Amino acid sequence: MPALTKVLVANRAEIACRVIRGLREAGVASVAVYSEADADAPHVGLADESVAIGPAPAHKSYLDGDRIVAAALERRCDGVHPGYGFLSENAGFAAACERAGLRFIGPASATIALMGDKARARATMAAASVPVLPGSEAVLERSDAGEAAERLGFPLILKAVAGGGGIGMVVCRSTAELEKAFEPAKQRAASVFRNPGLYLERYVERPRHVEVQVVGDGQGEVVHLFERECSIQRRHQKVLEEAPAPALDDETRARLLEAAVRGARQVRYENAGTLEFLYDPDAGAFYFMEMNTRLQVEHPITEATTGRDLVRAQIEVARSGRLPFAQADVRREGHAIEARVYAEDPARGFAPSPGKIETLAWPDGDGIRVDAGYRQGQTVTPFYDPLLAKIVASGRTRGEAIDRLRCALERTDLVGPRTNLALHRRILGDPAFNRGQYDTTYLTTRKDLLG
């Protein structure tokens, strides 16, 4: 196991800042990377060292794995932390780090490849007795998709085998809709994920999206850090998350956590990861959807409710090959909610809203945490995901966490790009949300909340 004395952070904005702080607390030097558009970004100055990696477009900078590996070797790093997004779930990049003698702070490249193929991941979970929705193998031809649909029955959802982040998923309620959607979905999968493979899965009409945080040592030992609810989404991408999941009773929660641990053990998972499930409240059943082989955007709400630092846990597993705590050591108290603050306009279909941040003041106070990646005067460019920050509120009860987050949002002063701050305020003021009565269709059915 190589030592960890200096780690290159292969990311930007808030997650780069978060990882750099975690490395500093662990006594590990950090190297930031930045594109031409990010030369004055906060993560650059926060790191011990920094290195330019190319022009603004992501494929010429943050997605250039060869350049990033070269930068790590040039700066005499012994590890790379990928954060989330960009190359974090790229098996080829993880393998390149391994070949270069760099410790990839995440799972082995073979595990990333296995879980990145959604059809293979489903089969692997089924072999571990983790519930999966009825679905197909990978299909490349419309005729094969039609045969699978005839066997499975409608409604179905068409997904990219190598997909993620909700990109390119299409709900099909008839043979005609499937035939119309198949070729465009195939082309999008090839363009975005460089793999045209698709698969079909039974569609659950109004599910809850619940996920389980795990940490493994790569030898078969796995602990969970309980679950999170991520059902409030736009375009299949998360907007607001909370922990614990309000929809689950204790018996269902116990079964979910046990299933997640079984699944992670099946692949001898190493480092931090998340198993995502669809929960059907009417049936009281949950089904494996995918595994994210990286740190999640919403990890702060798990940290707030368990008192466990997930970045520190990642570092310790990478250093020693051992878990830093046992399952019996993991306890959860209280409730936490995270609001993702995006530079986007909900009233215009969540269109990105780049521009200069003229005024910026984040909130503070009891139970409030802000993970931010931008400062006042900085320009939000159109080149990257428009996430500006995450405002997290925790409290002894769900009601207290909601009240604290509502007050924190009211104290947030951000002038410049349009944001979704008002949307978050409306969600927190909605009686249905306050009763915990929502599902993944919430923002598509509640147009009144969009402004």
N, C-alpha and C positions, 0 to 999 in steps of 0.2 A: 504493500500500500504506500504510494508516494506521499511525501510530506506535503503539507499545505502551508506555504509561507507567503505566497503572493498569488492572487487570483484575478484574472481578467473577467470583467463583467460584460458579457456580450449582449447588452441591451441599452435602453435609454429611459429617460423620464422617471416617473415615480418608482417603478420597480428597480431601476438601476440604483436610485438613491437608497431604497430600502435595503437592497443587498449590500451595498457599500457600507452602510451603517452596521449591518450584521457582521460583516467581515471585520470591521474595526473593533467591535466589541469582543470578537473571538481572537483578536490579536493577529489578524491576517492582513497583509498589505493588499491594496486594491489598485487595479488599473481600469480606468474608464475608456470606452471607445466612443467616438462621435463622428457624425457626418458633417459636411460643410454647413448644413442647416442648423446643427446643434452645437456649434463652436462655443456659444455662450450659455449653454444649458446648465442648470444647477448640478446635474450629476457629474459634469466634467470637473468642476471645481471641488466637489466633495471628495473625489477619489485622491489617493496618494500620488498617482500618476495618470496621465491620459495620453491617448494616441488617436490621431485622425485616421479614418479608414475609408474615406471616399466621398463622392458627391451625395447630394440630398436623396435621390431615389433609393429606396430601401434595397433594391436588388443590386445596387452598386456599392452598398455600405453594410448595413446591418444584416443583410442576407447573403453577403459574400463570405462564406465559410472559410475559404482558403485564406483570404486576407485577414480574417480574425485569428485564425490559428497562427499565421505568420506573425501577427502583432504580439500574440501571447508568448511566442518563442523569442521574439526580439527583445521583449521586456523581461525575459527570464522568469516567466510565470510557471507555476507547477499545477495550476488548476484553472478551469473556466466555469463560471456560473452563467447559465443562459437566461435566467429570469423566466418570463413567460412570453408567448408569441415569438415572432421571428424564427430563430433556429432552435428553440427550446425542445421541440418534438421532432427534430430532423435527425433521423437515424444516421444518415450519411455524415452529418456534422459531428455527432457524438463519436462515430467511428474514427473520423479524422483526428479528433482530440485524443482518442485512445492510441492511435498509431503514432502520434507525435509525443506520447509520454505525458500528456496533460490529463489531470484528473477531471473528468466531466462530472460536475456536481449535479447528479441526477442518476437515473437508471442506466444500465448497460445498453449499448446501441441495439443489441439483439432484442431486448425487451421493448424498446421504443418502436422498432420495426414491427414486432408482433402486435402490439396494442394499436399501432397506427393503421393497421389493416383491419378495418372495422368488422369485416366478415370473419376473419380469423380470430379476432378478439371475442366475438360472440361465441364462436365454437369453443374457444378456450374456457370461457366462463361457464358455458353449459357443461363442460367436462368436470368443472368443480362444483356442480350442482347449484350454480348461481342462476336464478330465473332469468330467462331472456324471452323477448317477444318472438312469436313466430316470424320467420324471415327466410330469405333466400341466400344462396351462395352468391359470389360475385358474378355479375352478368355484363356482357359487352354488346350483346345483340338484342334488338327490340323483340325478336321472336322468343328469346329465352326469358326476357322479362315478362312477356305475355303469358308464357307457360307457368312461370312462378306465381304470377298474380291469380291465375285460374285456380291454382292449388291453395293459395293463402286466403283469397277472398278480399274484397274491399271493405273499408278504406285502407289504403296503404300509403307509406311515405317512401319516396325514392331518395336514396342517400349516396354520396360518394364513398367508395371503399376507403380512400385515403383522406377523407374529409375531416373537418373539425370546425368549431366555432359557429356551427349552425349554417355554414355557407353552402348554398346550392340545394338545400333540402326542398322537396316538392311533394305536397300532399296530392294524392290521386284517388278519386272516388269512383272511377269507372275505367273501362278499357280505353275509351276514347281519350280521357285525360292522360292516361299513362302513355299512350302512343304519341300524343302531342308533346309531352314533357320529356320523353326519353332522350332524344338526340340533343336538344339544348342542354340538358343536365349532363350528358356525357361530354359535350364540348366544354362546358364550364369546369367539370372535374379535371379534364385534361389540361385546361389552361391554368387553373388555380393550383391544383395539387400534382400536376404532371403525371397523373394516372387516370385514365378514362373509365376505370371500373366503377360500376354502380351495384347497389343491392337494394332489395325491397324488404320492408319491415311493416308488420301490422301497425296501423295508426291508432293511438288512443286519443279520443276526442278532447277531453279536458283533463289532462294529467297534471300532477304536481311534479316539479323537477327537484329532486333531492339527491344530494351527493355525500359521500363519506370520505373524509381525510384519513389517509394511512401513511405510515412510515415503515419501511422495511430495511433489513440489513443485507439483503441479497443472498442469504443462506436459508431462508424459509421462515425467519422470525418476522412477524408483522404486528404492529399495534395500530389501533384506530384512535382518532381524536374526535369521535362523534361525527354528527352529520350537520349539513347546512341546507337551507331551502333557497332555491334560486329560480323560482317560478316567474318572477316579474321580469319580462324580457321584451326586447324589440328585435325583430328579424332573427329570432332564435338566439339572440345574444343577451346576456344578463345585464340588468340595470340596477337592481336592488336585491340584496341577499340578507338572510338572517339566520341565526342559530340560537337555540334549537329550532328545528322545523316545526311550526305550529300544527301541521296536519297530522303528525304521527302520534299514535298512542304508544305506551311503553312496550307492549308486546310486539308491535310492528317494528318499532325502533330497534329492539333487541335482535329481531330476525334480520333486519337490514344490515346492522353492524356486523353480525356474524357472517353474512353472505359476502360482504365486502372484504373481510379479512381472509375468508376462504379463497376468494378470487385473487387477491394479491399474493397469497402463499402459492397458488397454483403456478404463477410465473416467477416465483422466487424474487419478488419485487425488491428493488433497492432504492433507498432515498425516499423523498416525499412524492406522493401521488394522490390522485383522487379518482374514485370510481363513481360514475354518474348513473343515476337511475331515474326512470319514470315511475311515479306512484299513482295508481288508480284508486282514488278514495272510495269510489262506489264498490269496487271489488275487494278493497283492502289488500291489493296485491302490488308488488313492485317488480320492475324488470330492468336488468342491466342495459345501459345504453352505450357507454364508452368509458375508457379510462384515459384520463389526462396524465401523462407521464412527466409532470412538472409541478412547480409551485403554481397555485391558482391566484387569480386576481383577488379573490375574496378571502384569502387566508387570514387577514387580520381579525375577522369575527371568530375564527377558531382560536386564535391567540388570545383574544379578549375573554373568551369564556372558559378556556382551559388553563391559562397562565403559562402556556408552552410557546417558546419562540421557535417557529418553524424554520426560519432561515438558519438559526443556530443549530437546530437538529440536522438540517441538511449538511452543514459544515462538519458536524461531529461524525455523522455516518461516513462522509467522504474521507475524513481523517483516519478513522479507526476501523471502519467496517462493522461497527457495533451500534446497536440502538442506544441512545442516551437515556432512555427511561423504559420501564416495563409497563404493561397494560394496567397493572394495579396502581401505578403512580399517576395515571391520567384521570383527573376529576374535572367535572364541568360545573360551573356555577353561573347563575344569572342568565342574561340574554344580551345579544349584540346584533346590531343592524348596520349594514354598510350601504351608503349611497354613492354610486359612481357618478362623478361630475364630468360630463362630456361637453366639449365645444361643438354642440350640434343643436339643431332646431327641431324639437318634437312636432311642431305644427306644420313643418314642411317635410314630413316623412323621415325625420331624424337626419336630415341632410347635414353634413359636416359644416362647421362655421369657423373657418380660419380667420386670423386677424390678430392685431396687437392687443395685449392685455394692458389696458390703461390704468386700471385700479384693481388691486387684489389684497384682500385681507381674509385669511382663513379663521375659523372659530377656534376657541379653546374652552376649557372648563371641565368640570367633573365628568368622567366617563367619556370624554371626547378625544379621538385620535384622528389626525389628518395625515395621510400619506400623499404628498404632493410632488409633482415633477416640473412645475412651472413657477416662475416668479413674475412680479410686476414689471412691466416694460418688455417682457419677452413676447415674441410673435409665435402664435400657433400656426404652423405651416400645414399645407394640404398633403404632405408626404406620408404622414403616419396616422395611426389610430388616434382619434381626438380625445382620449382620456386625459383629463387634467389632474385629477386627484380622486381620492377616496375619503369620504368623511364617515367615520365609524363612531357609533354611540353605543355604550354598554350600560346596563343597569341591573338592579336586582330582579326586576320583572320585565316582561315584554312591554308593558305599558310605560314603565319608566324609561326604557331604551327608546321607545317611540317619541316620548315627550322630549328627551334630551336631543334626539336627532332633529326634531322639528325646530327646537330653539337654536340649535347649531346652524341649521340651514338659514334661518332668519338672520343670523349674525354674519353670514358669509357675504362679503362685498366683492363682486367681480364685475367689472365694466370692461367691455371690449367685444369679444366674440359672443354670439348667442350661446346659451347653455341650457341644460335640462334642470337647473335648480328649481324653477317654478313647478316643473312636473313632479319632482320629488316632494315638494311641499303639498301638492294636491293629493298625491298618493297617501302621504301620512295623515292627511285630513279626511280621507275616505272612510266611512263607517265600515264598509266591507273589508278593507285592509285591516282596520283596527280589530275586527272580529276574526282575522286570520282566514277569511273566506276569499280565496283567489286561486288561480291556476295559471298555466302558461298562456292562456288566451286573454289574460287580464287587459293588457294594453291594446290588443286588437279589437276587443269588444267595448272598451270604455274610452271611446273617442273624446268624451267630454273632458278627460284628464289631460289631453294633449295640448290644449290652449288654442 
